[in-house]
Amino acid sequence: GPRTWHEMSLSQPLATLLLFAVIPPQAVSSISAASPLRTLPRRVFATQLRRQQLPPSKAKKNDGGDPIGRRSLVLSGIPFGLAAITGALGAPHAKAVESTQGGGGHDGPFYVQFDVALSDHRTEPVTIEIHPDWAPKGAAQFQKLVNEGFYDDCRFFRVVDGFVVQFGLNGDPEVNKKYRKPIPDDQVTQKNLRGTVTFATSGPNSRTTQLFINLGDNTFLDQRGFAPIGRVVGDGMKVIDAIYGGYGEGAPAGSGPDQMRIQRQGNAYLTKNFPKLSHVSKAGVVSVKND
C-alpha cells in the first residue's frame, strides 16, 4: 500500500532527489501530527520526497542523501509561512562584510553570504547566521560545502509558497557524486520558524547537501528530526521571498524541476527547461561587523 514520504524515501535510495518536493501549506491542516502524510496523496509526494530530503512535510531523499522533513508532505521541499521567527527580519543588519576562509569558531556563530541572482538583471545579498551550538554537525557540513564552492551557481529548484525554498544540488552532476556521503544527525534544539535554514533529509542520518529555508513557521518539522543550523538575518527574507517560484511544485506532483534529472543532467537541464529559476551566484563565509 501507499507509504509516507519518509518510508518511501528510506526504502528507495533514488528517492533522495525528490526530497525537495513540498506539500502546499494549505494541505497541512489535513495532516495529523502522528501521521502527517496519511491523509494526502502519498503516492505522488513520496516520489518527490525520495528525490530530495526536506523538512518533514515533504521529506525526500537525494542520491546524495539529502532528505527533508514533511511540512505538508515535507520539505523534501521546504516549508514556508507568514509567521516570522524572532530576529528573522528584525535581526541586526550585517554591515562591513569581509570575505574570510574561516568561520566564527566553535564557540559562536559565523556568517555566510549568498549572492542571490533573482533574475538576469538583479542580484541581492542574503546573510545567513550559522549557529554551531544549534546543530554542530550540520553547521560544520554547511561551512565545508560553502568553502569548497559547492553552492556556487546552484538553483533554487523547489519553491512552495508559504512553506519552503529548497536548494543544494550542484549544477555539475560529477560534483554531486562526490558529496553523497551523509552526515550523522544533530539533536533538534531550535524550532523551524520562518527564516531558519535546515538540511533536508530522507530519514535518520541522511543529510548531505540539500537545505531549505522556511518561508513560514513549520514547527511540525521539529518532531520529525529537522534540525535548523542557522537563520537568515537582516533584510535577507525580503530577497528570499522574491525568489522565483512560478514553476510550482516539482515533478511528479507538479510541473516544476525533477530532482532526479537535476542529479543526472545538472544545470544544463534546468537552464533549458526552467530558465527563470533564481540561483546562488556566489556563496562565501564572511565576517560581519555590526554598528
TORNUDO-92441 format. One line per 2 residues: their letters; for each residue x, y, z of N, C-alpha, C. Coordinates in steps of 0.2 Angstrom, whole numbers, plus 5000, padded with zeros to 4 digits. Each point is the difference from the previous one (the first is absolute). Layout:
<pts>
A) X/Y/Z/X/Y/Z/X/Y/Z ~ ...
</pts>
This chain:
<pts>
GP) 5004/4994/5000/4996/5006/5000/5004/5006/5000 ~ 4997/5006/4999/5004/5006/5000/5004/5001/5007
RT) 5005/5003/4999/5004/5002/5006/5001/5007/5001 ~ 5003/5002/5006/5001/5007/5001/5006/5002/4996
WH) 5001/5007/5000/5006/5002/4996/5006/4997/5003 ~ 5000/5000/5007/5006/4998/5004/5002/4993/4998
EM) 4994/4996/5000/5001/4992/4999/5003/4999/4993 ~ 4997/5004/4996/5002/4999/4993/5007/5002/4998
SL) 5002/5005/5003/5006/5003/4999/5006/4995/5003 ~ 4998/4997/5006/5005/4995/5003/5000/4994/4996
SQ) 4995/4997/4997/5000/4994/4996/5002/5001/4993 ~ 5001/5006/4997/5002/5001/4994/5005/5005/4999
PL) 5007/4998/5000/5005/5005/5000/5000/5005/4995 ~ 4997/4999/4994/5000/5005/4995/4995/5005/5001
AT) 4996/4999/5005/4995/5005/5002/5003/5006/5003 ~ 5006/4999/5002/5003/5006/5003/5000/5006/4996
LL) 5000/5000/4994/4999/5006/4995/4994/5003/5001 ~ 4995/4997/5002/4993/5003/5000/4998/5003/5006
LF) 5005/4999/5005/4998/5003/5007/4998/5007/5000 ~ 5002/5004/4995/4998/5007/5000/4993/5001/4998
AV) 4996/4996/4999/4993/5001/4998/4997/5001/5007 ~ 4996/5005/5000/4996/5002/5006/4993/5001/4999
IP) 4996/4998/5005/4993/5001/4999/4998/5007/5002 ~ 4995/5003/4996/4998/5006/5002/4997/5001/5007
PQ) 5002/5006/5003/4998/5000/5007/4993/4999/5002 ~ 4995/5002/4995/4993/4999/5001/4998/4993/5001
AV) 5005/4995/4997/4998/4993/5001/5002/4998/5007 ~ 5004/5004/5003/5003/4998/5007/4994/4999/5005
SS) 4995/5004/5000/4995/4999/5005/4997/4994/5000 ~ 5000/4996/4994/4997/4994/5000/5004/4994/5002
IS) 5006/5002/5002/5005/4994/5002/5001/5000/5008 ~ 4999/4995/5003/5001/4999/5007/5007/5000/5002
AA) 5002/5002/5006/5007/5000/5002/5003/4993/5000 ~ 4995/4995/5002/5003/4993/5000/5001/4997/4994
SP) 4996/5002/4995/5002/4997/4993/4998/5005/4995 ~ 5004/5006/4999/4999/5005/4996/4999/4999/4993
LR) 5002/4994/4997/4999/4999/4993/4994/4995/4998 ~ 4997/4997/5005/4995/4995/4999/4994/5002/4997
TL) 4998/5007/5001/4994/5002/4997/5001/5004/4993 ~ 5007/4999/4998/5001/5004/4993/5002/4995/4995
PR) 5000/5002/4994/5001/4995/4994/5008/4998/5001 ~ 5001/4996/5004/5007/4998/5001/5004/4997/4995
RV) 4996/4997/4995/5004/4997/4994/5004/5005/4997 ~ 4997/5006/4998/5003/5005/4997/5005/5004/5004
FA) 4999/5001/5006/5005/5004/5004/5006/4995/5002 ~ 4998/4994/5001/5006/4995/5001/5005/5000/4995
TQ) 4998/5001/4994/5005/5000/4995/5005/5006/5000 ~ 4997/5005/5002/5004/5006/5000/5004/5000/5007
LR) 4997/4998/5005/5004/5000/5006/5006/4995/4999 ~ 5000/4995/4996/5005/4996/4999/5006/5004/4996
RQ) 4998/5004/4996/5005/5004/4996/5005/5005/5005 ~ 4996/5003/5004/5004/5004/5004/4997/5001/5007
QL) 5005/5000/5005/4998/5000/5007/4998/5007/5002 ~ 4994/5001/5003/4998/5007/5002/4997/4999/5007
PP) 4997/5005/5002/4997/5000/5007/4994/4995/4999 ~ 4998/4998/5006/4995/4994/5001/4994/5001/4996
SK) 4999/5005/4996/4994/5001/4997/5000/4997/4993 ~ 5006/4999/4998/5001/4997/4993/5007/4997/5000
AK) 5002/4997/5005/5007/4997/5000/5001/4995/4995 ~ 5005/5001/4996/5002/4996/4995/5007/4998/5001
KN) 5003/4996/4995/5006/4998/5001/5004/5001/4993 ~ 5006/5003/5001/5005/5001/4994/5004/4995/4999
DG) 5003/4999/4994/5005/4995/4999/5006/5001/5005 ~ 5000/5007/5002/5005/5002/5005/4998/4999/5007
GD) 4994/4998/5001/4997/4999/5007/4998/5006/5003 ~ 4996/5004/4997/4998/5007/5002/4993/5000/5002
PI) 4997/4997/5005/4993/5000/5001/4998/5006/5003 ~ 4993/5001/4999/4997/5006/5004/4994/4997/5003
GR) 4998/5003/5005/4994/4998/5004/4994/5001/4996 ~ 4994/5000/5003/4994/5001/4997/4997/5005/5003
RS) 4997/5005/4997/4997/5005/5003/4993/4998/4998 ~ 4998/5000/4994/4994/4997/4998/5002/4994/4998
LV) 5005/5000/4997/5002/4993/4998/5008/5001/5000 ~ 5002/5005/5002/5006/5002/5002/5004/5003/4995
LS) 5005/5001/5002/5005/5004/4997/5004/4996/4996 ~ 4999/4995/4999/5004/4997/4995/5000/5006/4996
GI) 4995/5004/5002/5000/5007/4998/5002/5004/5005 ~ 4996/5006/5001/5002/5004/5006/4994/5003/5002
PF) 4998/5001/5007/4994/5003/5002/5001/5008/5000 ~ 4995/5003/4999/5000/5007/5000/4994/5003/5004
GL) 5000/5005/5003/4994/5003/5003/5000/5007/5001 ~ 4995/5003/5003/5000/5007/5001/5003/5002/5007
AA) 5000/4996/5005/5002/5002/5006/5008/5001/5000 ~ 5002/5005/5003/5008/5001/5000/5003/4997/5006
IT) 5006/4998/4999/5004/4998/5006/5003/5006/5003 ~ 5001/4999/5007/5003/5005/5003/5007/5002/4997
GA) 5000/5006/4998/5006/5003/4997/5001/4998/4993 ~ 4995/4996/4997/5001/4998/4993/5001/5006/4995
LG) 4995/5005/5002/5000/5006/4996/5003/5006/5004 ~ 4999/4999/5007/5002/5006/5004/5007/4999/5003
AP) 5004/4995/4997/5007/4999/5003/5004/5006/4997 ~ 5006/5001/5004/5004/5006/4998/5002/4999/4992
HA) 5000/5005/4997/5002/5000/4993/5008/4999/5000 ~ 5002/4996/4995/5007/4998/5000/5003/5006/4996
KA) 5006/5002/5003/5003/5006/4996/5008/4998/5000 ~ 5003/5004/4995/5007/4999/5000/5002/4993/4999
VE) 4997/4996/4995/5001/4993/4999/5007/4999/4997 ~ 5004/4996/5003/5007/4999/4997/5000/4992/4999
ST) 5003/4998/4994/5001/4993/4999/5005/4997/5004 ~ 4999/4994/5002/5005/4996/5004/4999/4993/4999
QG) 5005/4996/5001/5000/4993/4999/4998/4996/5006 ~ 5000/5004/5006/4999/4997/5006/4992/5000/5002
GG) 4999/4999/5006/4993/5001/5002/5000/5003/5007 ~ 4995/5000/5004/4999/5003/5006/5003/4996/5006
GH) 5003/4994/4998/5003/4996/5005/4994/4996/5003 ~ 5002/4995/5005/4995/4996/5002/4996/5003/5006
DG) 5003/5006/5003/4996/5003/5005/4995/5005/4998 ~ 5000/5002/4994/4995/5005/4998/4998/4999/4993
PF) 4995/5004/4998/4997/5000/4993/5005/5002/4995 ~ 4999/4998/4994/5004/5003/4994/4995/5002/4995
YV) 5002/5003/4995/4995/5003/4995/5002/4998/4993 ~ 4995/4998/4996/5001/4998/4993/4996/5005/4996
QF) 5003/5003/4995/4996/5004/4995/4999/4996/4993 ~ 4994/5001/4998/4998/4997/4994/4998/5006/4995
DV) 5003/5000/4995/4999/5005/4995/4994/4997/4995 ~ 4994/5002/5001/4994/4997/4997/4998/5003/4994
AL) 5001/4997/4994/4998/5003/4994/4992/4998/4999 ~ 4996/5005/5001/4993/5000/5000/4998/4999/4993
SD) 5004/5003/4995/4998/5000/4993/5007/5002/4997 ~ 5000/5001/4993/5006/5001/4996/5002/5007/5002
HR) 4996/5004/5002/5002/5007/5001/5000/5003/5008 ~ 4999/4995/5004/4999/5002/5007/5003/4995/5005
TE) 5005/5002/5004/5004/4996/5004/5000/5003/5007 ~ 4998/4997/5005/4999/5003/5007/5004/4995/5005
PV) 5003/5003/5005/5004/4996/5005/4995/4998/5006 ~ 5001/4994/5002/4996/4997/5006/5006/4997/5005
TI) 4999/5002/5006/5005/4998/5005/4996/4995/5005 ~ 5004/4994/5001/4997/4995/5004/5005/4999/5006
EI) 4997/5001/5006/5003/4999/5006/5000/4993/5002 ~ 5006/4997/5000/5000/4992/5002/5002/4999/5007
HP) 4997/4996/5004/5001/4999/5007/5002/4993/5001 ~ 5007/4999/5001/5002/4993/5001/4998/4997/5006
DW) 4998/5004/5005/4997/4997/5006/4993/4998/4999 ~ 4996/5002/4995/4994/4997/4998/5000/4993/4998
AP) 5005/4999/4995/5000/4994/4996/5008/4999/4998 ~ 5004/4998/5004/5007/5000/4998/5002/4997/4994
KG) 4998/4994/4999/5001/4996/4994/4998/5003/4994 ~ 4994/5002/5000/4997/5004/4994/5003/5006/4999
AA) 5002/5004/5005/5004/5006/4999/5007/4999/4996 ~ 5003/4995/5003/5007/4998/4997/4999/4998/4993
QF) 4995/4996/4998/4999/4998/4993/4998/5006/4996 ~ 4996/5004/5002/4998/5006/4996/5007/5004/4999
QK) 5004/5002/5005/5006/5004/4999/5004/4997/4995 ~ 5001/4993/5001/5005/4996/4995/4997/5001/4993
LV) 4994/4999/4999/4997/5001/4993/5001/5007/4997 ~ 4999/5005/5004/5000/5007/4998/5008/5001/4998
NE) 5004/4998/5005/5007/5002/4998/5003/4996/4994 ~ 4997/4994/4999/5002/4997/4994/4996/5002/4993
GF) 4996/5005/5001/4997/5003/4994/4994/4995/4997 ~ 4997/4996/5005/4995/4995/4997/4994/5004/4998
YD) 4998/5005/5004/4994/5004/4999/5000/5005/4994 ~ 5006/5001/4998/5000/5005/4994/4996/4998/4994
DC) 4996/5004/4998/4996/4999/4994/4995/4995/5001 ~ 4998/4998/5006/4995/4995/5001/4993/5004/5000
RF) 4995/4996/4997/4993/5003/4999/4996/4999/5006 ~ 4995/5004/5001/4995/4999/5005/4994/4996/4996
FR) 5001/4994/5000/4996/4996/4996/4993/4998/5002 ~ 4999/5002/5007/4993/4998/5002/4998/5006/5005
VV) 4994/5003/4998/4997/5005/5003/4993/4999/5002 ~ 4998/4999/5006/4993/4999/5002/4998/5006/5004
DG) 4996/5004/4997/4997/5006/5003/4998/4999/5007 ~ 5002/5004/5005/4998/4999/5007/5003/4994/5004
FV) 5004/4996/4996/5003/4994/5003/5008/5001/5000 ~ 5003/4998/4995/5007/5000/5000/5003/5002/4993
VQ) 5007/5001/5000/5004/5001/4994/5005/4995/5001 ~ 5001/4996/4995/5005/4995/5000/5006/5000/4995
FG) 5006/4998/5002/5006/5001/4995/5005/4995/5003 ~ 5005/4999/4996/5006/4996/5003/5002/4995/4995
LN) 4998/5000/4993/5002/4995/4995/5005/5004/4996 ~ 5006/4998/4999/5005/5004/4996/4998/4999/4993
GD) 5002/5005/4996/4999/5000/4993/5004/4995/4996 ~ 5005/4997/5003/5004/4995/4996/4999/4994/5003
PE) 4997/4995/4997/4998/4993/5002/5006/4997/5003 ~ 5006/5001/4998/5006/4997/5002/5002/5002/5007
VN) 4998/5007/5001/5002/5002/5007/4995/4997/5005 ~ 4994/5000/4998/4995/4997/5005/5002/4993/5002
KK) 5003/4996/4996/5002/4993/5001/5005/5000/5006 ~ 5004/5005/5000/5005/5000/5005/4998/5002/5007
YR) 4993/5002/5001/4998/5002/5006/4994/4996/5003 ~ 5000/4994/4998/4994/4995/5002/5001/4997/5007
KP) 5005/5001/5003/5001/4997/5006/4996/5004/5006 ~ 4995/4997/5003/4996/5004/5005/5004/5001/5007
IP) 4998/5005/5003/5002/5001/5007/4995/4998/5005 ~ 5003/4999/5006/4995/4998/5006/4995/5005/5002
DD) 4995/4998/5003/4995/5005/5002/5003/5004/5006 ~ 4997/5006/5000/5000/5005/5006/4994/4999/5004
QV) 5000/5002/5006/4994/5000/5004/4996/5007/4998 ~ 4994/5000/5000/4996/5006/4998/5000/5004/5006
TQ) 5003/5006/5000/5000/5004/5006/4996/5007/4999 ~ 4998/5001/4993/4997/5006/4998/4994/4998/4996
KN) 4995/5005/5000/4994/4999/4996/5001/5002/4993 ~ 4996/4997/4995/5001/5002/4993/4995/5005/4999
LR) 5002/5006/5002/4996/5006/4999/5002/5004/4994 ~ 4996/5005/4998/5001/5003/4993/5007/5003/5001
GT) 5004/4999/4994/5007/5002/5000/5005/4996/5002 ~ 4999/4994/5003/5005/4996/5002/5002/4995/4994
VT) 5006/4998/5001/5003/4996/4994/5002/4993/5003 ~ 4997/4995/4996/5000/4993/5003/5002/4995/4994
FA) 5004/4995/5002/5002/4995/4995/4994/4996/4998 ~ 4999/4998/4994/4995/4995/4998/5002/4993/5002
TS) 4995/4996/5001/5002/4993/5002/4995/4995/4998 ~ 5002/4994/4998/4996/4995/4998/4999/4995/5005
GP) 5003/5001/5006/4999/4995/5006/5006/5001/5004 ~ 5001/4996/5005/5005/5001/5005/5007/5000/4997
NS) 5004/5005/5002/5007/5000/4998/5001/5000/4992 ~ 4996/5004/4997/5000/5000/4993/5002/5007/4997
RT) 5002/5005/5004/5001/5007/4997/5006/5000/4996 ~ 5000/5003/4994/5006/5001/4996/5001/5007/4998
TQ) 4997/5003/4995/5001/5006/4997/4994/5005/5000 ~ 4994/4997/4999/4994/5004/4999/4997/5003/5007
LF) 4998/5006/4999/4997/5004/5006/4994/5003/4997 ~ 4996/5003/5005/4994/5004/4999/5000/5006/5005
IN) 4997/5005/4997/4999/5006/5004/4992/5000/5002 ~ 4998/5000/5006/4993/5000/5002/4997/5007/4998
LG) 4995/5000/4996/4996/5006/4998/4995/5002/5005 ~ 4999/4995/5005/4995/5001/5005/5002/4996/5006
DN) 4996/5000/5005/5001/4996/5006/4998/4993/4999 ~ 5005/4996/4999/4998/4993/4999/5003/4995/5006
TF) 4997/5002/5006/5003/4996/5006/4998/4993/5000 ~ 4995/4998/4996/4999/4993/4999/5006/4996/4998
LD) 5004/5003/4997/5006/4997/4998/5005/4998/5005 ~ 5000/5004/5006/5004/4999/5006/5000/4993/5002
QR) 4994/4997/5001/4999/4993/5002/5002/4995/4995 ~ 5001/5002/4994/5002/4995/4995/5008/5000/4999
GF) 5004/5004/5004/5007/4999/5000/5003/5005/4996 ~ 4997/5006/4997/5003/5005/4996/5003/5005/5005
AP) 5007/5000/5000/5003/5004/5005/5003/5007/4996 ~ 4997/5006/5002/5002/5006/4997/5008/5001/5002
IG) 5004/5003/4995/5007/5001/5001/5001/5008/5001 ~ 4995/5003/4998/5001/5008/5000/4994/5003/4998
RV) 5000/5007/4998/4995/5004/4998/5002/5005/4995 ~ 4995/5002/4996/5002/5006/4996/4999/5006/5004
VG) 5005/5005/5000/4999/5006/5004/5000/5006/4995 ~ 4999/5006/5004/4999/5006/4996/4994/5001/4996
DG) 5001/5002/4994/4994/5001/4995/5000/4994/4995 ~ 5004/4994/5002/5001/4995/4996/4993/4996/4998
MK) 4995/5000/5004/4994/4997/4998/4996/5003/4995 ~ 5001/5007/4999/4997/5003/4995/5003/4998/4993
VI) 5006/4998/5000/5003/4997/4994/4997/4993/4999 ~ 5000/4996/5005/4998/4993/5000/4993/5000/4997
DA) 4996/5005/5003/4993/5000/4998/4999/5001/4992 ~ 5005/5004/4998/5000/5002/4992/5003/4994/4996
IY) 5002/4995/5002/5003/4994/4996/4994/4998/4996 ~ 5002/4998/4993/4995/4998/4996/4997/4994/5001
GG) 4993/5000/5001/4997/4994/5001/4994/4998/4995 ~ 5000/5003/4995/4995/4999/4995/4999/4993/4997
YG) 5005/4996/5001/5000/4993/4997/4996/4995/5004 ~ 4999/5002/5006/4996/4996/5005/5004/4994/5003
EG) 4996/4995/5003/5003/4994/5003/5004/4996/4995 ~ 5005/4997/5002/5003/4996/4995/4997/4994/4998
AP) 5002/4997/4994/4998/4994/4998/5001/4994/5005 ~ 4995/4995/5000/4994/4999/4996/4994/5003/5003
AG) 5000/5003/5006/4994/5003/5003/4998/5007/4996 ~ 5005/5003/4997/4999/5006/4997/5004/5001/4993
SG) 5000/5006/4997/5003/5001/4994/5007/5002/5001 ~ 5003/5001/5006/5006/5003/5001/5006/4995/4998
PD) 5006/5001/5002/5006/4996/4999/5000/4993/5003 ~ 5002/4996/4996/5001/4993/5003/5007/4999/5003
QM) 5000/4998/5006/5006/4999/5004/5005/4995/4997 ~ 4997/4995/4998/5004/4994/4997/5003/5003/4994
RI) 4997/5004/4996/5003/5002/4993/5005/5005/5002 ~ 4999/5004/5006/5006/5005/5002/5006/4996/5001
QR) 4999/4995/5004/5006/4996/5002/5003/4997/4994 ~ 4997/4998/4995/5003/4997/4994/5002/5005/4995
QG) 4997/5006/4999/5002/5004/4995/5002/5007/5002 ~ 4999/5002/5007/5002/5006/5002/4997/5006/4998
NA) 5004/5006/4999/4997/5006/4998/4998/5000/4993 ~ 5003/4995/4996/4998/5000/4993/4993/4999/4999
YL) 4997/4995/5004/4993/4999/5000/4996/5006/5003 ~ 5002/5003/5005/4996/5005/5003/5000/5006/4996
TK) 5006/5002/4997/5000/5006/4995/4996/4999/4994 ~ 4999/4994/4998/4996/4999/4994/4993/5000/5001
NF) 4998/4997/5006/4993/4999/5001/4997/5005/5005 ~ 5004/5003/5004/4998/5005/5006/5004/5006/5000
PK) 5001/5003/4995/5005/5006/4999/4999/5006/5005 ~ 4994/5000/5003/4999/5006/5005/5001/4998/5007
LS) 5003/4994/5002/5002/4999/5006/5005/5004/5003 ~ 4999/5003/5006/5005/5004/5004/5005/4995/5002
HV) 5006/5003/5001/5006/4995/5002/5005/5004/5005 ~ 5004/4996/5003/5006/5003/5004/5005/5001/4995
SK) 5002/5006/4999/5006/5002/4995/5006/4998/5004 ~ 5001/5002/5006/5006/4999/5004/4998/4999/5007
AG) 5003/4996/5004/4999/4999/5007/5007/5000/5004 ~ 5000/5003/5005/5007/5001/5004/4999/5001/5007
VV) 5004/4997/5004/5000/5002/5007/5003/5007/5001 ~ 4997/5004/5004/5002/5007/5001/5000/5001/5008
SV) 5004/5006/5001/5000/5003/5007/4995/5006/5000 ~ 4996/5000/5005/4995/5006/5000/5001/5004/5006
KN) 5001/5007/4998/5001/5005/5006/4993/5004/5000 ~ 4997/5000/5006/4994/5004/5000/5001/5006/5004
D) 4997/5006/4998/5001/5006/5003/4996/5000/5006
</pts>
